[in-house]
Amino acid sequence: MCKGSLRQDTMPTSTSKTRARAVKETARVVGFDEVGVCAADAIPQAPDRLKEFLAAGRHGDMAWMADRAAARSAPNALWPEARSVILVGLNYGPAKDPMTLLKHKEKGVISVYAQNADYHDVVKKKLKRLARAIVAKQGGEVKVFVDTAPVMEKPLAGAAGLGWQGKHTNLVSRAFGSWLFLGVIYTTLDLETDEPGTDHCGQCRSCLDICPTDAFPTPYKLDARRCISYLTIEHKGHIPEDFRDAIGNRIYGCDDCLAVCPWNKFAATAREAKFHARPELAAPDLADLAQLDDAGFRTLFSGSPIKRIGRDRFLRNVLIAIGNSEDENLAPYAERLLDDPSAIVRAMAVRAIGRLCDQKAFESLKRNRHTNETDEDTRREWSRKYCA
């Protein structure tokens, strides 16, 4: 959210319809691919749904969701003066199907949204430009949000006509499929609202059936604790053993439920160059990633959303992928990390070696290291019988 709010006391005389039209024209000029408007009270069902989600513990250890649940429940709960909500979408469609890389187990799969610049920075820059133009031309006050504040972007986007929340709970656009970054502007202006998006999922279950970890207890409900995106990004500790095999070579996020959606047949490659995949992140070698020290990690992921999870959690993910690779040539890269300062890295290095080496080699490594290891989780990994 912007620090404070923008304000111009002189309010031009204008109808809500012409104001909304002007806002949309400006949004297109700024570079947004979609724009819509809803009223600040357009999602009355959201508080109960959020309450149910939190009560079931499906947010995992994302405590920030519960901490500001009241403010998140509705725009007026966060800012009572808000009257209208402007939703914008920026296409980040990939140039090719992101699921093809899952077959190449020696490579790491990074979610499409994280293969280049941090979308928070890109979207917020455009959103602030739009907000300044609104205040200058229409008056009123505005507050700007890009994913980091207690705002329910997806329900609001559905209410503003940008699409609908599919059975995977993500927004689906008839024009851009699964690939829209969202930005939100709350304003004190009265703007003509758009018709809400209509659900076009029908009988399709593709997104539910493709999920490797069965993260959807029912259609339109997500259990984040089982979601690979949550596990590889938000979860700070060891990834539960039950999900490690299913992660495959996904090292940051998961696009399966997005990529399989039939509505992607209408999607287009992103216009914004900063959303085009950087070559070194489009299909990185697990061997190269396993050699990253902290400085190397920070350099490689400078300006990337991946940087925020830190090197240790990232290598945790990389080592799980190495262990799943069935490529014994990757075992030496895991072995080099058995003395890593991070316990979470050492533990997953043990798992990787145990799955790639034969029993004799594993026992040879284990003999001294298990006895001298001080971390209980890593000792437990040494005690598992991985090798056939």
Secondary structure, 3 states (H helix, E strand, C coil): CCCCCEEECCCCCCCHHHHHHHHHHHHHHHCCCEEEEEECCCCCCHHHHHHHHHHCCCCCCCHHHHHCHHHHCCHHHHCCCCCEEEEEEEECCCCCCHHHHHHCCCECEECHHHCCCCHHHHHHHHHHHHHHHHHHHHCEEEEEECCCCCCCHHHHHHHCCCCEECCCCCEEECCCECCEEEEEEEECCCCCCCCCCCCCCCCCCHHHHHCCCCCCCECCECCHHHCHHHHHHHCCCCCCHHHHHHHCCEEECCCHHHHCCHHHHHCCCCCCHHHCCCHHHHCCEHHHHCCCCHHHHHHHCCCCHHHHHHHHHHHHHHHHHHHHCCCHHHHHHHHCCCCCCCHHHHHHHHHHHHHHCCHHHHHHHHHHHHHHCCCHHHHHHHHCCCCC
